[in-house]
Amino acid sequence: MNPLIECCEQNLAKGAELLLNDPFIEENGDVVSYSCMNECVLCAQTFFVLFEGERITGNTPEELVENVKKAILLWQEDMNS
């Protein structure tokens, strides 16, 4: 079982598509994208996803990818304990 990572297609189009191409995230997360997540103000300001319902952001696409990887590792630790 992998954690659910929800993405806005508009946010992905701004550069966050790096998330979709990351091998670690691809293998360890279930990524779902929506045409709009009704987070337009947030979407215009930063890069973000919902990770198991919790918002994760990054100032750059690379930072978002790193923050999602950290969240996956923490999630895996919690699931194994």
JOUR-V403421 format. One record per pair of residues at least 4 apart in sequence whose ideal C-beta (glycine too) atoms are under 7 Angstrom apart, sorted by the first residue. I is the first residue (numbers start at 1). GAP is how many residues later the second one is. Records with the same first field share a line. If there is no record, write none. Layout:
I->GAP / GAP
//
This chain:
2->26 / 27 / 28
3->26 / 27 / 48 / 49 / 69 / 72
4->26 / 28 / 48
5->24 / 25 / 26 / 44 / 46 / 63
6->26 / 28 / 31 / 43 / 44
7->4 / 5 / 9 / 12 / 24 / 26 / 42
8->4 / 26 / 28 / 29 / 31 / 35
9->4 / 24 / 25 / 26
10->26 / 33
11->5 / 32 / 36 / 37
12->4 / 5 / 8 / 21
14->33
15->32 / 46
16->31 / 45 / 48
17->4
18->4 / 43 / 44 / 47
19->6 / 30 / 45 / 46 / 49
20->11
22->4 / 43
23->4
24->4 / 45
25->4 / 6 / 40 / 43 / 44 / 47
28->44
29->43
39->4 / 9
40->4
41->4
42->4 / 6
43->5
46->11 / 12 / 13
47->10 / 11 / 13 / 14 / 17
48->7 / 8 / 9
49->7 / 15 / 19
50->4 / 5
51->5 / 17 / 20
52->23
56->11 / 12 / 15
57->7
58->5 / 6 / 9
59->4
61->4
62->4
63->4
64->4
65->4
66->4
67->4
68->4
69->4
70->4
71->4
72->4
73->4
74->4
75->4
76->4
77->4
//
